[in-house]
Amino acid sequence: MKVNTTTNSRGVLNAVLLTGASALTLFAATGAHAQDVAQTPAEQEAAAAAPDGEAITITGSRIKSPSLTSPSPLQVVTEQDIQNTGSIDLLEVLKQNPAIGVPGASRTTNTFGTSPGRSTVNLRNLGPSRTLVLIDGRRTVAGDPGSSVVDLAMIPTAFVERVDVLTGGASAVYGSDAIAGVVNFIYKKSFEGLNLNAQAGISERGDDDQYSVNATFGQNFAGDRGNLLLHVGWQREGLVRNTSREWAAFDYVSLGTSQRVGTPSNANLTAAQNLFKPLYAPSSVGPGGVFSIAGTGNRIINPDGSVRAYNATTDGFNRAADGAIASPVERLTFAMRSNFDVTDNINVFVEGTYNKVDTKGYLEASPLRTDGSLGAFPASGNANGYFNIESRVFRPDGTSVILRNPFVSDAVYNLANDRTGDGLKDISFLIRTTMFEPGIRLVTTQRENFRLAFGGEVDLGGGWSADAYYSYGSTRAETRMDGLANLYNVANALMAVPDINDVNRNGSTTDAICADANARAAGCVPINVFGLNADGSSKISQEAINYVKASYQANALQEMHVASANITGTLFQLPGGPVQLAAGVEYREESSRDTFDPLTNQARNGYTQATDTIGSFNVKEAYGEVVVPLLSNTPFFHNLTVRGAARISDYSTVGTFWAYNGGVEWSPVPDIRLRGVYAHAVRAPNIGELFAAPQAGIIGITDPCQGVTLASTGNTAVNCRADPGVLANIQANGAFTLTVPDLQGVGSLTATNPNIRQETATTWTLGAVINPVSIDALRGLTLTVDYFNIELEDAISRIAQATVLNKCYVQGVSEFCQFVTRRSAANGAFSAGSVEQVVRALVNSGGTKTEGLDFTASYAMNALGGRANLSVAWTHLLANGITPLAGDPYDNTMGELGNPKDSANASLSWDSNSWGFTLSAEYIGAQYLDYENFQTRYVLADGSLPDKKYFRIDSVIYTDAQIRFKVMDEMQFYIGVKNMFDVDRPPLYSGVSGNANGTYDPIGRRFYAGARLRF
């Protein structure tokens, strides 16, 4: 749309807005000004996308100008960049940027649970909820109901023109959540013609098959006053099973973690040396189960009914074989956009997208247990999990007799005793429900995302324009997990007795029936869980399976309404240039609803407990932003500009607060631009953090008491031995000894906090841009260096289970011990003293800090008959850490797994009229296992710690390549390879801390090929 500068409305607007604008000149935000100064590739790309002379905005600012610069670091990923990677998953493209940390969720980090296959971006490793994701500068609905986090799987890759990545606080411009920065997806706007794209790929091992087909059509209409853009796309990313990679195929734990002892000893040196070696540690919970009989746990019932102790070599169950490295994802996308010039000064638009994503998650067959909050017979104390194997049965004449369960063998019956005090023998057990269809816990999820936005822009003349829009977004998610059990029915089915009264009327008085008459009337079928048949098959009948099997089912809906109006223009002229202003108001309303099946509501499916949740909030906001060019075209001051922005937000939940920022840009000469921004950014709690009901589940832990002996010294040992169950375990085994189920079958209870407050951050960025525009041969060169510092206070976070356990046992803070429940005695597969449950509360924690340097370099030039482009990005951390709770010591996480001190990406592309290539490399620096909570537990006899090298994970480099050929002007073919040298994932096994699959490539070398047609 053309900017009209001939009207006289400027004076009226100046009078109305000058007062408010003058107050804002003290603050600063990213903005647009300073023609003919050093520009980054992102700024150049944004300017190139606009018609000559047209005023546009750049990510990080609402001000419109034809000359654009940003005082905050801003990087761009163009459509060509995306195509040159061969990735059909946007997250896979973005996470190569060293400023982007471990994904909050991805195909390879979220392969099980109840929402597999999501893709979320995580700037500066501060968490995905602190990265604001925008579409064309506008908010979009969350992809995970209850949160504020956008699922990148909902964004049509081929519809994206470019992606702007702004690092640094931007809450003053965009509102809540922009603490680490903003990722802004710019969609295609105007296009004429037809684009067809098709791609297929597969890993070297024959899995991770990927397919993508999409079409984009554009047409002008009404004498080129309008444009209609239509897009349809389909993508599929295939399953990668654990069994396809040796490191994931078995239930491996770190050998070193199992060798560690809890007292100062030189044996801990050997343990440290073996941290990256695997030890096969299968679960003791298999299809045949383990039983606790007369208080003695881990007993196996043989096919003939005899009883023996569990033997890991012959009885162990390999849980890993049923899992997945990467979840399958299938996406169907429809998108449209139309804009129309009603007059030369008025433009209207409408755009919409619909995405349907189908994913699957894979988890080993469910443990069916009798103890604990998710057991068939939950209770406390000695009665926990024990059920009667004999019952009192009444005859028709009124007399009664005590009869044993007909499925119980003589050996089991003779060993059993009365643990509950009701005069009847009882036992407990834990089995694996591999006999339930489909033999594992299979999670199927369908998410549908709909987004509609419409609005318009008016050229008011005199350099002023106004725009307004309304947008609506919704995300629906339906999730089902099969392979679970109805614990009500399990409890009924276990209470079996012989049919001495022939209630079945079949002439037999020895058949097993359910003891409870009401249960029988409801279809109860007795279940035989007491061991396996000689051929290894289950003794549980299909009729009993049909009676007890169940599914987890959840339905969620999140909706967002946004209405916004903005005005921008020039207030007046200064010697340095025009003083520009943007101001606006915004209203946003979000609501979320989660509903679950009745068994999940009541914690009776053996997997989790979740309560239906409904929550909503609204927020009213107003902001102002100003750019003041103080000097220009004077010696040593080719440009000196200050900027300011402030936003007030009034939330229906947490009240009113301000966000603001301030900064400066100084170009002593056209080739060099120095920049700096200070920002006060804010994140309000989302719906899930405020309203979600408590939820029970199963987690894995690292127990600080593991390895403690009677001779161990120090506070940890004393605190651990104070627990009767831990002490009994030590007395029986010589040291506190735990099994895989003990560590990976721990109950978790999460709770929200209606009194949670907003979190705040102060962010600093200081840097320089060098773009030698005065030297023709170097105009294509851009160098940037930026210092960043983000300090987050009152961070909204859930207390990690490791923090709870360390507070109680390592630091001796007794208040945290109430959140830990340990078993007083062995029970089924669980050892005496093992952790039964950890309660994890949501709090405003102490805070987080990250500090470092970003370096980028890019150079474009004509070479060898084509166009060459070289780009490099490098992030170097100076500090990174957290304060888990207020008053806690600072936990330095810099250089630890997931937070490499150095990471970088480099890319070289060359294209001619007939062919081209791209060669790229991603570097992840050396990392270490957690120091405070891991390394310090390997104490040697002299009190020292093993050399840090034993905890080191070597650096890796992943190399990708693509070659493309033009068959004709309208057709291009391309082939490529990812992880060209098949660099293995580092040998990180269970027991060590950190997210390996989110940090490294777990799939290996893979190939792809495709074609693009342009008409």
N, C-alpha and C positions, 0 to 999 in steps of 0.2 A: 504494500500500500504506500502511495506517495505521501510525503509530508508537505503540507501546505503552509507557507510562511507569509501569506499576504493579508491575513485578517488582523483585526485590532483587538481580539479577545485577550491578548497577552496582558494588558494593563489591569483588567478586571481580575484575572487569576492571580497576578502578582500581589494585588492588594489583599486578597483573601488568604494567600498562603505564606506571605513573607514572614509573618510573626512566628508561625510554627516552624518554618524552615530555619530561621536564625538560631533557634535553640538547638537544632540538630547539627549545626556545623562543628560542634565540639566532638561529635562521634563520627565513626567511619564504617563503611561497608564496602564490599566489592562493587565496582561500578564501571563506568564507561567514560573515557575521555582521553585526551593526549594523543592527538593524531601525529603520525610520523615519529613515534617512539618505539623502543624495543618491545616486540610482541612475542608471546609464546605461541607455539603451534595451535593451542586451543583457541586463543584469541584470533589468530589468523583464520582458522577454520570457521569460526562463528561469523567473522566479517565476510568471508568468501561466500557464505551460504545466502547472503542477502543481496538483493538487487543494488546496483550502484547507488550510493548516497542514501539508501534507506536506513532509517534509525531502527536499530534492533537492540535487544538486551543480551547480556552474557550471563551465564550461570553465576549466581552470587549477588546479583543486583536486579532491581526493578527499573532502574533508569534506562531510558532508551537513547542511543546515540549511534551515529555512523562510525565513530572511532572508539575502539574498545580496548580497555586494559583492565586487569584484575590485580588488586593488591594481595589477594590470597593465592596460594599455589593452585593452579588449574591445569589439569591434563585432559587430553581428549583421545577418545578411541573412535576412529572414523568407520564408516561402513566398509571402506576398503581394508582397514586394519582387521575388522571382524572377518571379512572374507578371506584374508590372507592367513588367518589362523586355522581355517577349516573346521572351526568349532560351531556346533549347532546349539550349544549351551552357553548363554551369555556369561554365566558365572565362571565358566572355564576360561573365557577371554579375560574377564576383569581381574581374576585373582593372580594373574601374572604381573599385575602392577604391584611393586613392592610396598606401596602404601596400604594395600589391602591385605588384611590378616586372614587367619584361619576362618573359613566360612562357618557361620552359625549352624547352617544346615546345607547339605549337598547330597548328591547321589551316593557319595562314598563315605559320608559321615553320619547319615541318617537312614540306614538300611533296615532298621527295625523300629519297634515302637508303633505309635498310632498315627504318625504323620510322615511316612517315608517319602523321599523324593523331592522335598522342598529345596530351594536354592536361595540363600540369603547372603548379602554382602556385608562385610565387616571391616570398615575403615579403621586403621590404627590398632586393630585388635581390641577395641573398646567394647565390642559387642554389637550385634546387628541392630539392636534397638536404639543405638546411638548414631546410626547412619541414616540420614533421611533420603529416601528414594523418591524421586519426582519423575513425572512424565510431562515433558514440555513445560517445566517450571511449576507444575501443579501437583498437589498431593494426590495420591491414589490409595485405594483401600488396601488394608493388610491382606496378605495371602494366608496367614495363619490366624484364624478367628481368635479374638481375645487379646491379640498383640497389636503392635504398630508396625510390624516388620513385613515388608513387601516381598512376595515370592517372585523371584526373577523368572521362574518357569512360566509365569503368566504373561510375560512380555514377548511379543512376536519378534524373533531375532531379525528376520528379513525386512521388517517394517521400520527398523531403527536406522536413522540417518547418521547419528553419532551419539556418543556417550560422553558427557562432561563429568569429570571427577574433581570436585572441589574439596580440598582438605582445609580444615579449620572451622571454628564455630561459625554458624550462619543462622542462628536462631532469630537474630534481629530482622533478618530479611524474610525467612521462611517459617519461623515459629519453632515449636517444640521438636525435639529429636535430632536436630542438626548440630550435635556436639562434636563428633569427629569430623563431620563434613557432609557433603551432599553428592549423591550420584544421580545425575539428571539425564534421562533417556529422551533424546530429541527424535521425534517421529518424522517421517517424510511428510512434507506439506503439499507441494505442488509437483505434479509429474504427468507427463504425457507419454503414452506408449504402453507396452506390455513387457514385463520381465518374468521369465520363467527360470526357476532354479531347481536342480535335483542333485542330491549327493547321497553316497552310500559309503560306509566304512566298517571296518572290523579289526579286532585286535589280532596280534600275531598268534595268539592261542585259540582263536576261533570264537571268541565271545565278544561282548561289548559291541554287538552289531548296531550300527546307527544308520538311520535313513531320514532324509529331509526332502520334502517336495513343497514348493510354494510358488504362488503366482501373484504379481502385483500389476494392477491395471490403472492407468490414469488418463483422464480426458478433460480438456477444457470445454467450457460451454458458454452460451450467452455472449458470443463475441469475445471470448477469452476473459470475461469478467469473473468467471467462476471456474473451479476445478473440482473434479470428483476423483477420489482415490479409493480403490478397493483392493483388499488383500485377503488371501486365504492360504493357510499353511498347515502342513502335517509333519510331525516329527516323531521319531521313536528312537529311544536309547535302550539297548538291551541289557539283560541280566548278566552280572559277573558273579559266579558262585565262589564261595570260600574254597571249595574243593579244587578249583582250577589253579590255585596258587599254593605252593607248598607251605609258605609261611603262615597261611590262613586256614589250611585244610584240617589242622588238628588243634585240640585244646592245649595249646602251648602256654606256659607261663615262663617268666624269666627265671633261669636256673639260679642266678645270683640272689634274687629275692627270697627264694626258698632256702638258700644256704645261710642267709644272714642270721646272726644270733643277737639277742637283745642285751648282751652285756659286753663291755670292752674286750675284744678278742682279736688276735691276728687271723682268726678264721674269717673275719669280715673282709680281709684283703682278698682272699680267694673268692668270696661272694661278689665283691665289686668287680673282679676280673671276669666274672661269668655273667654279668648282667645282660649281655647281648647274646647269650646262648639259650637255646630253647630247652625246656623240660616238659615232656608230655605229662599232663596232669588231668586226666579225664574226670568227668563228674562221677560221683558215686551214685548219682540218681539216674538210673536207667529204666527201661520198660518194666523190668522185674521189681524195681523198687528196692529200698532199704527200710528195715523195720527196727523199731525200738521195742524190745521185749524185756520186761522186768527191769526197765531202766537202762538196759545195755543197748547202745545204738549201733547203727551200721551192720545190721544182720541181714544175710541173704537167705531166702527160703528156696531150697533146691526143688527141682521138679517132683521129687519123691516126697516132699514135705519136710525133709530134714532141714536143720538150721546150721549155718556156718557164718564165720566172719567175712566181711567184705574184702575182696582182693582186687586192688586197682588194676593189676595186669590183666586179669580175666573178666572182671565185672565192670570196668570203667566204661562210661558212655561218652563218646566224642560229640559234644554239643556243637563244635565249630562246623562240622560237616553240613549242617542244615542252614547255615547263615549265608550272607551275601556280602561281597565287597562293594558292589554297585547295584543300586535298585534300578529296575526297569521303569522307564517313564515314557508315556505316549501323550502327545499334545495335539490338539486341534484348535486352530486359531482363525477367527474372522475379524477383520478390522476395516474401518472406513473412515474417511475424512473428506469433508467438503468445505470450501470457503467461497464466498461470493462478495464481490464489490457491489453493494447496493447503490452507492454513489462513489465519486472519487474520494470522498472523505469517510465513508462508512463501509466497514468490512464485517461480515458475520461468518461464523464457522460452526460446524457440528462435527463431532468425532465420536467414535465408539469402538469398543473391542469386546469380543467374547472369546474366552479361552476355556477349554475343558482339558484337564490333566488327569490321566489315570496312572496310578503308581501301585507298586506292590512292595511289601516288606517281608523279610524272611527271618524267622527266629526258631530256634530248636523247639521241639515239642514241649508243651507246658508241664511244669512240675505240679503234680496233684498231691497236696499235702493235707495232713490232718491238724497240724499245729499252726499257731500264729494267727494274725488278724485276717489273713487270706486263706486260712485252712478250713477244713470241713467241720472241725470241732474246736473253735477258738475258745480259749479260757486262759486263766492265769495260774501261775504257780505250777504245782506238780500235776494238775489235771490237764495242762495245756496239750491238746492234740490227742489225748488218749480216748479210745472208743472201746466199748464193750465187745468182746468176742463170744459172750454168752448172754442169754436173756432169760427172763422169767416168762414162761408161757402158761397161760391158763387153759385147763381142759373144760369141756362143756359142763362137767359136774361142779365146777368152781374151784377145784384143786389146782395147784400150780406146780410146775417143775422148772428147774434151771437147765436150759439146753444150750449147747455151744453152737456157734455158727458152723453149718455143715461144710463150709469151704476151708475151715481151719484144720490143719493137720494135727496129729497127736503130738508131734514134737513141739510145735508152736504152743499148743494148748498147755502142755506140761511145763513149759518154761515160763509161761505168762503168770503174772500175779495181779493183784488189785492195786492200782496206782491211785485211783480216785476216791477210794473209801466207800464205795457203794455196795461192796460185797460181791462184785462181779469182776472176772478177769478182763484185762484190757491191754491193748498195745497201741502203738502209733506207727505211721509209715509216711514215706514220700516216694512216689513213683513218677515216671515220665510217660505222658499220654501219647506215645508214638502210635498206639492203636487207633487213635481218633483221626478221622479224616480231616485234613489231608496228610497226617503224619507229622506235621510241624505246626507252628503258629504262623499262619499266612495272613498278612494284613493287606487288604485291598482298599484303596482310597481313591475317591473321585472328587476333584475340586473343580468348581466352576467359578469363573471370575467374569464379571460384567462391569463395563465402565462406559459411561456416557457423559460427554461434556459439550456444552454449547454456550456461545457468547458472541461478543462483538467488540470491535474497536472503532473509535471515532477520532478522526483528526480534527482537533479543535482550532487549528491554525496557530500561528505565532510560535511554532515549536512545541505546542502542547498536544497531548493526546490522552484519551481515556479508554479504558477497557473494563469489561465486566464479564463474568462467566459463572455458570452453575455446573457442578459436576455431581454425579451419583455413581457410587461403586458398591458392589456387593461381592462377597466370596462365600460360596456354599461348599461345605465339605461333608462327605459321607464316608464313614470309615467302618470297616468290619474286620474283626480278627476271629478266625476260626481255629478250632483245636482246643477250646477251653472246656471247663466243666461247670455244671450247675451244682454248687456245693450243697444246696438244700436236698437235691435228689441224691447226691453222693452220700450224704449222711443217712438218708433213708435206706439206700441200697446196701450200705455196709452193715446195717443192723438186720442180718439175715438169720433165720431160724428154720429148722425142719418143719414141714407141714404136718405135724402130728394129728391135727384135727381135719386134714384133707379139705381145707377151705377151697382148694382149686377144683375139687370134685372130679379128680382124675384117677382116683383109687390108690394114689400113692401117699404115704405118710412120711416119706424121706426127702421129698423135693425141697429145695431151698426156696423160701418165700421171704418177702419183706415182713418184718415183725409188726410194723404199724399198720393197722387195718385201714386207716384213712389214706396212707401212702399207697397201699395196695389198690384201693379204689381209684386212685389217681394215676394208676399205671406203673407203679413201682416195680422194677425188676432187680433182683439181688445181683450184686457184683462180686466177682472173685478176683481180688487183687493180690492173692497170696502166692506170688512167684509166677514163673513161666512154665510152659510145657517143655518136654525134653528137646523138641526141635527149635526152641527159642521163641515160639509164638506165644501170644498172650492167652491167658485163661479167661479173660473177660469176654463174655458173649456179645454178639452184635446187638442183641436186644438190650443188654445192659448199657452198651455204648450209646445206643439211640436214646436211652432214658436219661443219661447223665450229661451228654455232650451239650455244649452251649457256645455262644459267640458273644464277643464284645461288639456293641454297635453304638455309634455316636453320630450325631448330626449337629452341624454348627453353621451359623450364619453370622456374618459381620457385614454391616452396612455403614456407608459414609455419605454424608451430604455436605457439600462445600459451596458457599456463595461468596464471591469476592468482587470487589470493585477497586480500580486503581487509576491514578492520574499521574502523569509525568510530563515534565517540560522544563523550560528555561525561565528562571526567575529574573535574572538581570545579568549584565555583563560586568566582568572585572578585567583588569589589564591582562590577566592570565587566561581569560576565556569565559564562557558562560557558566553561571552558577545553576546547576541542574537539581531538580527535585523529583522525588517519587513519593507518593503517599497513597494509603489505601486502607480499606477495612475488609475483614473476612469473618465469616461465621461458619463454624464447622460443628457437625453433630455426628457422633459415632455410637453405634450400638452393637452388641454381640450377644449371641445366645448359643449355649451348648446344652444339648440334651443327650442322655444316655439311656441304655436299656435298664430295666429294673434290677437285674443282677449286678450290673456295674454300680448302680446307685447304692446297693446294699453290701458291696464288697463280697459278693457271693459267686464270682466267676473264677476265682483262683488266680487272677492276674492283677487286677487293680480295682480301686474304689474311686469313683468320681461322682460328684453331685451336680445335678442340673444347675446351670448358672445363667443369669441374665444381668446385664449391666449396660449402662450408657452414660455418656457425658456430652456436654456441649461447651464450646469455647467461643468467646467474642474477642476479636483482636483488631488493633489498629496499629499502623506503623508509619514511619516517615524515614526517608533516606535523602541525603543531600551530597552533592559533589561540588567542592569549591576549588577551582584552579587559581592558586595565588599568583604564580609567576609562569611565564612562558617566553621562549625565544630570547632569553637574556643570558649573558655569560654565566656559565656554571649552573644555570637554571633553565635548561631547555623546557622543563616542565616541573612544577611543584604543585601538587594537588593534595588536599585533605578531603576526607570523606566521613560521613556519619550516618548511622542508622539506629533507630530505637523502636521497640515493639512492646506494647502492653497487651497482656493476655489475661482474660478473666474466665477461669475454668469453673464449671459447676461443681467440681469435686475438690480441688485443692486451692481455689481462690485465685487471687490476682498476683501477678509477678511481671517483672520487666526483663527484657533481653536487649542488649545493646552492643555495639562495637565501634571501634575507631581506628583510623589508619591514615597512612600517608604514602604518597609515591613521589619520588624525586628522580628526575632524569638530568644529570649534569650535562650530558650530551645525548643526541638522539640514539646512540648505540647502546646506552646503558640505562637501566631503570632499577632503582632501589625501591623496595616496598616493605611495608610492615603493617600488621593489623593486630589490634588487641580486641578480644571479644569476650563478652559475658553471655554464655549460652545456657539454655535450660532444657530439661526434659521432664514433662509431666508424666505421672504414672499412667500406664495404659489400663484398659478394661480388665484384662486378666489379673494384673497386679492389684487392682482394687477390689474386684468382685468375685474372682474365682473361688469356688469352694475347696476345702481341704481334699487332697487326693492321695491315695495310698498306691504304692507300687513296689517294684523290686529293683534294687540297685547293687552295684559292686563297690567295695570299699578297700582301703588299705588300713589294717588294724595296727595301731601303734603298739599294742601289747604283744604282737606276734614275736616269738623268740625269747620273751622274758622268762628267766629261770628263778629259782629260789635264791640264787646267789647274785642275781642282777642288782646293781645299785642305781641310785638316782631317783628323782621324783617320778619318772614314768613307771619304773618298776614297782615302786611303792604304791602308786595309785592303781596300777593294774592288779596287783595282788590283793588289794582291798576288796575286789569283787569276788564273792565266794565261788562263782562258776569258773573264773579265770584261775583261781588258786587250785581248785580241784583238777583242772586240766593240767596245770604244771606238775602237781603231785603225781598224776597218773603217767605223764609223758616225759618228765624231766625238764621240759620247756613248754611254753604256751604254744600249742600246735593246732593249726587250722587246716581245713580242706578247701577245695575249690568251692563247694556249695556254701561253706561258712563265709567266704569272702564275696561270692557273687550272687548269693540268694538272700540278701539283707533287705528287710522291709524298710520302705521309706514313706514318711508321711509329710507332705508339703502343705503349707498353709499360707494364705494371703494375709494382707494387713490393711484394713480399711483406713488406718491412720498414717499410711505411708505418705511422705512428702515428695515434692519435686526435687530432682537433683540438679546441681548447678556445676558449671565448669568455667574456668578461665583459660583462654587459649591465646597464645602468642605465635605469630609467624613473622619472621624477618628474613628478607632475601633480596636477591638481585637477579635481573634478567639482562642478558647480553645478546643483542641481535644487531650485528654490524650492518645496519641499513645504509650507512654512508659508504660502504665498500661493496661495489657491485658483485665481486667474486664471492663475497661472504654473506650476501643478503639471505641466503638459505640456511645460515647457521644460527642456531639459538642455544644458548647455555643458560641454565637456571640453577641457583643454589638457594635453599630455604631452610631456615631453622624453625622448628616447631616445638611448642611446649604446651601440653594439655594437662591441667590438673582438675580432676573431677572430685567433687565433694558431695557427701550425702548420697552416694551412689545407691540406686535401688538394686538390690541383689538378694538372692536367696543364700542363706548361710550354707556353705558347702559341707557335705558330710565329713570331709577331711578336717575342716575347721572345727566342727563340733567335737570330733574325737580328739583332736590335738588340744583343744581348750580343756577338755575334761581330764585327759590322762597325761599329756606332756606338760601343759602349763598349770594343771591343777586348779582350774577355775571351776569350783563345785557347781555353780549355777548351770553349767552346760551339761553336767552329768545327768540331769533330769531328762535330757533329750535323747539319752542312750538307754536302751533296754538290752540286757544280756541274758542268755540262758543259764539257769542255775545248774542244769545237768544236761547230759547228752540226750538228744531227742531225734529219732530217725536219722537222717543224714547229717544232722548238725551236732557239733561238738559242744561239750560243756564250756561255758564262758563265751561262746561266739555271740556276735551282735545279732539280735533279733530285729531291732528296729532303730532307726535314727529319725528324729523329727527335725525338719529343715524349715525354719521360719524365714519370712520375707522381711527385710529391714532396710533402713537407710544406713548403709555401711560406712566405713571410714573413708574410702575414696580410692582413686586410681591416678597414676601419673605416667605419662609417656613423654619423652623428649628425644629429639634427634635431628638429623639433617637429611634433606632430600636433594639429590642432584639429578638433573636431566640434561641431555644434550641431543640435539637433532640437527641433521644437515641434509638438505635436498640440493641436488645439482644434476646437470646434464652430463652423462658419461656413456661412452661406448655406444653411441647411437640410441640411447634411451634415457630414462630418468631414474636416478638412484636416490634412495632415502635411507638414512641411517638414524636410528634413535636408540638412546640408552637412558635408563632410569635406575637410580640406586638410592636406597634408604639405609642410613646408618643410625642405629639407636645409641643415644647417650645415656638414657635412663628409661626404665620401665618397671613398674611394680604396683603393688596394691597394699592398702591397709585394710585387712578384712573387716575389722570392726573399730569403732572409735576408741582410741587409746591403745590399740594394738601396735606392735612394732611393724615397721615397714618391711614388706616381703619383696625383695628384689627378684623380678622375673626376667630381666634382660638377659638374652642369650639362652634362656631355657626353652625347652621344646615348645614350639608354637610361637616363640618370640625371638627369632634369630637376630643377632646383633647387626648382621649385614644381609641384605637381599637385593637382587638386581635383575634387570631384564634388558636384553639388547636385541635389536632387530635390524636386518639389512634387506632391503627390497630393491629390485631393479626391474623396470618394465620398458619394453619397446612397443612398437606397433604390432608386433607379431607374437612375442612371448615375454615371459617374466618369471622371476623367482623371489621367494622370501626365505631367509634363513634366520631363525630366532633362537635365543637361548635364555633360560631362566636359571638364576643362581640362588640357592638357599644356603646361607652360611652355616658353619658349624654351630651346633647347639648342645646343650647339656641337660641332663636330668635335673629336676628341681633340687636346688641346694638346701633351702631351709627345711623342707618337709620330706626330703628323700636322702640326699647325700649325708646329712648329719646323723643319720641313723646307723651308719656303717663305722662305728667307733672301733679303733684298734686298741690293742692292749695298753699302749702308752698314752691313750687319750687323744691321739691325733686321728686324722681322717685319711683314707686312701687318696692317692694322687688324683687330681681332677680329671686326668686323661681317661680314667676308667669309666667315667660318666659321660664321655664325649660322644656325640653323634657327628660323623664327618659331614662336610659340606657336599652338596650334590649340584649337578648341572644337567638340566633337561634341554635337549636340542630338538627343534622342530624344523621341518622344511616343506616348501610347496613349490611346484613348478606349474605354470599355466601357459596355455597356448591359445592363440586366436586362430580359429579355422577360417573365420570371416569376421567382418566388422560386427555382425550380430551374434556371433557364437564364440564362446570360450570354453575350453576343457581344462581341467586342472587335476593334479594328483598331489598327494602329500603324505607325510609321515609325522607322527607325534612320538616324542620320546625315542628319537631315532636310534640311540645307542642302548635302548632297553635298560636304562638305569633302574636297578632294583630299589624297592622301598627298604629303608634301613631296618635292621633286625630288631624291631621293638615288639616285645611280647607283654602279655598281661602281667600286671604287677608294677610296671614302671609308669610314671605319670606323664600325661600329655596326650594330645590328639594327633596320632601319627598319620591317619588316613586323610585328615584335613590339611596336613602340612605337606605331605609327599604324594607322589603319583603311585597309587597302589595297583594300577592296571598293567602298565608296561607298554611296549611298542605297539602301535596301531596305525593302520593305513586308511586312507580315504581317497575317493575320486568323485568328481562331479562335473556338471555342465551348467553354463549360464547362457540364456538366450535373451537378446534385447531386440524388440521390434518398435 
